């Protein structure tokens, strides 16, 4: 005769009871995840990357920034697979009217939540006003004009990489202390170049230095002979270039062809990117100093990202491209954390949360919407010092935010209400 196990129903009931809290927690998690997606307009976060895709500034950002954006989205999806993300891209051709038209269409007709990169000061100033009017987010990387976070700052416009104050502070301070003075400036004739010369002259004067003159060339100029001759005739000890990309590369190649270095003048690249050094080669670039917000060979984390990027592009990433990755990932994390793509809600979370990535770990946004992080004064190596591909820089010094940023007490940004004394 078989005996019935009367304890089994009791044990089964206890097991079922113990699973109820887990089931409830799982249900809550699913509900929260679904709610997060539901509160994102259209169920999809839509972001746009706009920059120069084929012109003189395309190497430093361009298609590489798009690749960086894709890597950021890929990494975010591993963290939050339930949040759908769509990426759109465009080429503004370095024309403010074209850039403004594209961004306006993105915001008004294509439900783009946030725009990234931009990479041209004149285009950025046009985009800034549109984003402000629409209450939409725009995050800048390689935009130099200080007006973006100065007198034309906006609650929805963030500077993730640098501005002209950051870029000129290190070289002027370092070289002036070495007795290199006066300075002559060769600059691109648009908002970036003119603002950079203005910032440089003001900083030089505050350090007791002198300006021997300045000259401005068109964007995309090819022949720098007349400008270089003016610099030579000025008698300046330093010739500072306030241009970038193909413009800087062409100017430095012609500097070398003219034998300008033999005259005892020191060239300084106020804005130089890794791709510029790669294009001109160390034989020409050697000794050039510049400020950068990021360099791929700083540590193991930066090198790990660079390796992934190189696998996609066949080049090492520039500082603007790394900044695009960081800004997009930080934005998407804020969307996931708040369960919303509402601009004000996401911005509040972005401001309240330190950056957590290889680009600027621990960095935060201050009142004028600048991301505050370390900068690096770097110098292009001599050809004999190159020990592996793309390792073109040696870091001269790390420049802390207190020296790299304009004090908030001097800010012209209307967002800075309570200015520290």
Secondary structure in CASP SS format (residue, H / E / C, confidence):
PFRMAT SS
TARGET T0000
AUTHOR 0000-0000-0000
METHOD secondary structure of the structure
MODEL  1
X C 1.00
X C 1.00
X C 1.00
X C 1.00
X C 1.00
X C 1.00
X H 1.00
X H 1.00
X H 1.00
X H 1.00
X H 1.00
X H 1.00
X H 1.00
X H 1.00
X H 1.00
X H 1.00
X H 1.00
X H 1.00
X H 1.00
X H 1.00
X H 1.00
X H 1.00
X H 1.00
X H 1.00
X H 1.00
X H 1.00
X H 1.00
X H 1.00
X H 1.00
X H 1.00
X H 1.00
X H 1.00
X H 1.00
X H 1.00
X H 1.00
X H 1.00
X H 1.00
X H 1.00
X C 1.00
X C 1.00
X H 1.00
X H 1.00
X H 1.00
X E 1.00
X E 1.00
X E 1.00
X E 1.00
X E 1.00
X E 1.00
X E 1.00
X E 1.00
X C 1.00
X C 1.00
X C 1.00
X C 1.00
X C 1.00
X C 1.00
X C 1.00
X C 1.00
X C 1.00
X C 1.00
X H 1.00
X H 1.00
X H 1.00
X H 1.00
X H 1.00
X H 1.00
X H 1.00
X H 1.00
X H 1.00
X H 1.00
X H 1.00
X H 1.00
X H 1.00
X H 1.00
X H 1.00
X H 1.00
X H 1.00
X H 1.00
X C 1.00
X C 1.00
X C 1.00
X C 1.00
X E 1.00
X E 1.00
X E 1.00
X E 1.00
X E 1.00
X E 1.00
X E 1.00
X E 1.00
X C 1.00
X C 1.00
X C 1.00
X C 1.00
X H 1.00
X H 1.00
X H 1.00
X H 1.00
X H 1.00
X H 1.00
X H 1.00
X H 1.00
X H 1.00
X H 1.00
X H 1.00
X H 1.00
X H 1.00
X H 1.00
X C 1.00
X C 1.00
X C 1.00
X C 1.00
X E 1.00
X E 1.00
X E 1.00
X E 1.00
X C 1.00
X C 1.00
X C 1.00
X H 1.00
X H 1.00
X H 1.00
X H 1.00
X H 1.00
X H 1.00
X H 1.00
X H 1.00
X H 1.00
X H 1.00
X H 1.00
X H 1.00
X H 1.00
X H 1.00
X C 1.00
X C 1.00
X E 1.00
X E 1.00
X E 1.00
X E 1.00
X C 1.00
X C 1.00
X C 1.00
X C 1.00
X C 1.00
X H 1.00
X H 1.00
X H 1.00
X C 1.00
X C 1.00
X C 1.00
X C 1.00
X C 1.00
X C 1.00
X C 1.00
X C 1.00
X E 1.00
X E 1.00
X E 1.00
X C 1.00
X C 1.00
X C 1.00
X C 1.00
X H 1.00
X H 1.00
X H 1.00
X H 1.00
X H 1.00
X H 1.00
X H 1.00
X H 1.00
X H 1.00
X H 1.00
X H 1.00
X H 1.00
X H 1.00
X H 1.00
X C 1.00
X C 1.00
X C 1.00
X C 1.00
X C 1.00
X E 1.00
X E 1.00
X E 1.00
X E 1.00
X E 1.00
X E 1.00
X C 1.00
X C 1.00
X H 1.00
X H 1.00
X H 1.00
X H 1.00
X H 1.00
X H 1.00
X H 1.00
X H 1.00
X H 1.00
X H 1.00
X H 1.00
X H 1.00
X H 1.00
X H 1.00
X H 1.00
X H 1.00
X C 1.00
X C 1.00
X C 1.00
X C 1.00
X E 1.00
X E 1.00
X E 1.00
X E 1.00
X E 1.00
X E 1.00
X E 1.00
X C 1.00
X C 1.00
X C 1.00
X C 1.00
X C 1.00
X C 1.00
X C 1.00
X H 1.00
X H 1.00
X H 1.00
X H 1.00
X H 1.00
X H 1.00
X H 1.00
X H 1.00
X H 1.00
X H 1.00
X C 1.00
X C 1.00
X C 1.00
X E 1.00
X E 1.00
X E 1.00
X E 1.00
X E 1.00
X C 1.00
X C 1.00
X C 1.00
X H 1.00
X H 1.00
X H 1.00
X H 1.00
X H 1.00
X H 1.00
X H 1.00
X H 1.00
X H 1.00
X H 1.00
X H 1.00
X H 1.00
X C 1.00
X C 1.00
X H 1.00
X H 1.00
X H 1.00
X H 1.00
X C 1.00
X C 1.00
X E 1.00
X E 1.00
X E 1.00
X E 1.00
X C 1.00
X C 1.00
X C 1.00
X C 1.00
X H 1.00
X H 1.00
X H 1.00
X H 1.00
X H 1.00
X H 1.00
X H 1.00
X C 1.00
X H 1.00
X H 1.00
X H 1.00
X H 1.00
X C 1.00
X C 1.00
X C 1.00
X E 1.00
X E 1.00
X E 1.00
X E 1.00
X C 1.00
X C 1.00
X C 1.00
X C 1.00
X C 1.00
X C 1.00
X C 1.00
X H 1.00
X H 1.00
X H 1.00
X H 1.00
X H 1.00
X H 1.00
X H 1.00
X H 1.00
X H 1.00
X H 1.00
X H 1.00
X H 1.00
X H 1.00
X H 1.00
X C 1.00
X C 1.00
X C 1.00
X C 1.00
X C 1.00
X H 1.00
X H 1.00
X H 1.00
X H 1.00
X H 1.00
X H 1.00
X H 1.00
X H 1.00
X H 1.00
X H 1.00
X H 1.00
X H 1.00
X H 1.00
X H 1.00
X H 1.00
X H 1.00
X H 1.00
X H 1.00
X H 1.00
X H 1.00
X C 1.00
X C 1.00
X C 1.00
X C 1.00
X H 1.00
X H 1.00
X H 1.00
X H 1.00
X H 1.00
X H 1.00
X H 1.00
X H 1.00
X H 1.00
X H 1.00
X C 1.00
X C 1.00
X C 1.00
X C 1.00
X C 1.00
X C 1.00
X C 1.00
X C 1.00
X C 1.00
X C 1.00
X C 1.00
X E 1.00
X E 1.00
X C 1.00
X C 1.00
X C 1.00
X C 1.00
X E 1.00
X E 1.00
X E 1.00
X C 1.00
X C 1.00
X E 1.00
X E 1.00
X E 1.00
X E 1.00
X E 1.00
X E 1.00
X C 1.00
X C 1.00
X H 1.00
X H 1.00
X H 1.00
X C 1.00
X C 1.00
X C 1.00
X C 1.00
X C 1.00
X C 1.00
X C 1.00
X E 1.00
X E 1.00
X E 1.00
X E 1.00
X E 1.00
X E 1.00
X E 1.00
X C 1.00
X H 1.00
X H 1.00
X H 1.00
X H 1.00
X C 1.00
X C 1.00
X C 1.00
X H 1.00
X H 1.00
X H 1.00
X C 1.00
X C 1.00
X C 1.00
X C 1.00
X C 1.00
X C 1.00
X C 1.00
X C 1.00
X C 1.00
X C 1.00
X C 1.00
END
